[in-house]
């Protein structure tokens, strides 16, 4: 039997295209659209097309669809979507899953609902308009007739796809903004949740790879005889060396293929490889930092300008200058990268912990020289991603090796691989200078910035931050200061630079929010008052106010997501009031807008600089799952605290020095604050991001708290080193 | 020389005495609930029990468990910690949580009602990059009640 089958095609912009296709549909379930399929027994499959990496998206987006559909959550099973461009963007980064799909995903639920209603209306010969979809059934209030979604599904799948569907008013979405259960909690606590390395295939081989120490280094000579003598080791395969730009190419090197992971790891340790250094073989992060600092002590390319900052600085009665440094950081997800690929003929099937299955699919297809439609990418659970798993280099490794040996191959990265071959958070230097008038008001602001750009990973020769990177807390920063100038200095990249949770907001919010607190100290003002004064009165700012040509605004139109200083004021007031601001002397405050959300953080420190409590207020517009929003804020605090207290990767002779958690330290339970309070501002404004924006205000809030409690001003990560120094 | 041991109540014979228990569980026996995080006993993701004591299975060779009883996350059934973890929505990415629960289970077995300091001390070897520590501590207290 051939029946009509309907697909909904979403896009990141929120537009939906409907497509009708033909497919065999002998077997249940009846698919109503790309996201919704209903079984005759009434169970409902809802697809989550975004990667689950701890943000709880599988407990959020499908609930939104179910509410719009009128499904009872008891009947819903969540299916993880494979890589498929029909979903629209699946690149799970930029804190976009809710903010870019809030409307689109409800359209999917509503379309399926209207088709179920149309099927019932046809069956009962009544007008569709009076029918109601609720509790997984369609009912007619006039006749009291009712039919379950399961009973209607087959007929509904033959209904025409409506061109326009009404969305329910938000108040009619029963779960919106509530504390929703964590869908996968049971799988997590029983060990049954399947991550990339957990996928089993018959006859699979495990590969562990020795990669060149420096990016674009290569194998000069190889002796694999000792490795091959190890029980379980079957083959040693050389991978092709990449050429610039790095993009998402594997780094090359030598793969040891074995019947189990332990043998592969021992085999790699037994390889004797002489490496030939490439163009980055002399990279030394200490020398590079001196270069960055020199760059920010000289005029650079102007990125933002209002008034005449240089003249105002020169004539100001008082001046304050400070420089801030954030070294390279690593994502360090608890799950090191892993991918399983099975290449058979001109087809490839992949299971991977990827944040971007479509990019993985396209990249693998290109590398293997096969059509996109011949590649399937299944998305497993991700044991943390934080931006690292957007790049498919590790997945390409698995595909190349599977093709090479003609068997399924699981590539397993170790922790030292993860730290030594990352797409690193950039190494930055920033110099801030402010001119103050006689009354202590800030009349001039100059911000000089240098760091290697993420764009350099993808394009040769880029040596300045992009406007997108500067748009993360510099170009979009509201400043009620008449003379403002932002300049960038040259900083070529010597390692792969990537996205790490909140990206350039990390260093930019750290510098700006620390410097404002320093200005308060300099002028003997309350830091909260100084912050409010620098941000200026409640207002909406635009490009002209900001002295920039264009604000990227995280890809969102300013008309829908304006930069609203009133929302910053509100979160500052709520967080600082909750913390008892003014009544205790050991608090540090920072507030920042990123990914369209507004967050204030207050941290409290003890006399040794230990952070014991935190208060966070978040205004993310409309939220879907309150408990996951709180969890993200709690987690973002600890994640960012790890960077601030301990984060630093150093390079010597082109290679990173750190290899594991003993020398790349993360916050452990005894160091984490005992109490983290999260306050969510009720809002009916369009949703902003949640996964990332909790991070940027944390480091400066901690620095400001440590200053308040100990008198020590920390301007460089990792704070812990300077506290104990 | 093969090694006999009991895992989650089932007797097994493993033929590589030097293989870390982690890889024997995952690659030989297909018990994938125990996770690889660091390979050097620095993160706790691989924590299992040998005769009730928490050990880091990534650095513990199979021979160390010869004739002993190994318990993994698959060997816990409706444990009060698992229930508390679910009730408080502890996990984020979930990857470290099996190790967290195994360490916490050993703590509760020896210290049925731990203080905050005792929890911090016992759990210090288990990293959570998602930062779920506040909820883990709360869930241990809840399970202890």
Contacts between the chains, C-beta under 8 A, distances in Angstrom:
chain1	res1	chain2	res2	distance
A	52	B	93	7.8
A	53	B	93	5.5
A	54	B	91	7.8
A	54	B	92	3.4
A	54	B	93	3.3
A	54	B	94	7.3
A	54	B	130	4.6
A	55	B	92	7.3
A	56	B	92	7.2
A	181	B	89	7.6
A	182	B	86	7.3
A	182	B	89	4.6
A	182	B	91	6.7
A	184	B	91	7.5
A	184	B	94	6.7
A	185	B	85	6.9
A	185	B	86	4.4
A	185	B	89	6.6
A	185	B	90	7.8
A	185	B	91	6.1
A	186	B	86	6.3
A	187	B	94	7.4
A	188	B	85	7.6
A	188	B	91	4.0
A	188	B	94	3.4
A	188	B	97	5.1
A	189	B	73	8.0
A	189	B	81	7.8
A	189	B	82	4.3
A	189	B	85	4.6
A	189	B	86	6.1
A	189	B	90	7.9
A	189	B	91	6.9
A	189	B	97	6.1
A	189	B	98	7.8
A	189	B	101	6.2
A	190	B	33	7.1
A	190	B	73	6.6
A	190	B	74	7.4
A	190	B	76	7.5
A	190	B	82	6.8
A	191	B	32	7.3
A	191	B	33	2.1
A	191	B	34	7.0
A	191	B	72	7.2
A	191	B	73	3.6
A	191	B	74	5.6
A	191	B	98	4.6
A	192	B	33	6.8
A	193	B	94	5.3
A	194	B	32	7.6
A	195	B	35	7.5
A	195	B	95	6.3
A	197	B	26	7.6
A	197	B	32	7.4
A	197	B	36	6.8
A	198	B	26	8.0
A	198	B	32	4.0
A	200	B	30	6.2
A	200	B	32	7.7
A	206	B	27	7.3
A	231	B	16	7.7
A	260	B	19	7.6
A	260	B	23	6.0
A	260	B	27	4.0
A	260	B	28	7.0
A	261	B	23	5.2
A	261	B	26	7.1
A	261	B	27	5.5
A	261	B	36	7.6
A	262	B	16	7.7
A	262	B	19	5.0
A	262	B	20	6.3
A	262	B	23	4.0
A	262	B	27	7.1
A	265	B	39	7.5
A	332	B	129	5.9
A	333	B	93	7.3
A	333	B	95	7.6
A	333	B	129	5.8
A	334	B	35	7.4
A	334	B	37	5.3
A	334	B	43	6.8
A	334	B	45	5.8
A	334	B	93	6.9
A	334	B	95	4.4
A	334	B	96	4.7
A	334	B	127	6.7
A	334	B	128	7.1
A	334	B	129	4.9
A	334	B	130	7.8
A	335	B	35	7.2
A	335	B	37	7.5
A	335	B	93	7.3
A	335	B	95	4.6
A	336	B	36	7.1
A	336	B	37	7.4
A	381	B	93	7.2
A	381	B	94	6.5
A	381	B	95	7.7
A	382	B	93	6.3
A	383	B	35	7.2
A	383	B	93	5.2
A	383	B	94	7.2
A	383	B	95	2.9
A	383	B	96	7.7
A	384	B	93	4.6
A	384	B	95	6.4
A	384	B	129	5.1
A	384	B	130	6.2
A	385	B	93	7.8
A	386	B	129	7.6
A	412	B	36	7.6
A	414	B	39	5.8
A	415	B	37	6.9
A	415	B	38	4.4
A	415	B	39	6.0
A	415	B	40	7.4
A	415	B	42	7.9
A	415	B	43	7.8
A	627	B	89	5.4
A	628	B	89	7.9
A	631	B	89	6.5
A	631	B	92	6.0
A	631	B	132	7.5
A	631	B	135	7.5
A	632	B	92	7.9
A	634	B	131	6.2
A	634	B	132	7.4
A	634	B	134	5.7
A	634	B	135	7.2
A	635	B	92	5.6
A	635	B	130	4.7
A	635	B	131	3.8
A	635	B	132	6.5
A	636	B	131	7.2
A	637	B	131	6.6
A	638	B	128	7.7
A	638	B	130	7.8
A	638	B	131	2.7
A	638	B	133	6.3
A	639	B	129	6.9
A	639	B	130	7.3
A	639	B	131	5.3
A	641	B	131	7.9
A	642	B	129	7.8
A	660	B	38	5.6
A	660	B	39	7.7
A	660	B	40	5.4
A	660	B	42	5.7
A	661	B	38	5.5
A	661	B	40	7.7
A	661	B	42	4.0
A	661	B	43	5.6
A	661	B	127	6.4
A	662	B	40	7.4
A	662	B	42	5.7
A	666	B	127	5.5
A	666	B	129	6.4
A	667	B	131	7.4
A	667	B	133	7.9
A	668	B	123	8.0
A	668	B	124	5.1
A	668	B	125	7.8
A	668	B	126	7.9
A	668	B	127	6.4
A	668	B	133	7.9
A	669	B	119	7.4
A	669	B	120	5.2
A	669	B	123	4.6
A	669	B	124	5.9
A	669	B	126	7.3
A	669	B	128	8.0
A	669	B	133	4.6
A	669	B	136	7.0
A	669	B	137	7.0
A	670	B	120	4.0
A	670	B	121	7.1
A	670	B	124	5.2
A	672	B	131	7.1
A	672	B	133	4.3
A	672	B	134	7.0
A	673	B	134	7.4
A	674	B	116	6.6
A	674	B	134	7.4
A	674	B	137	7.6
A	675	B	134	7.1
A	676	B	134	5.3
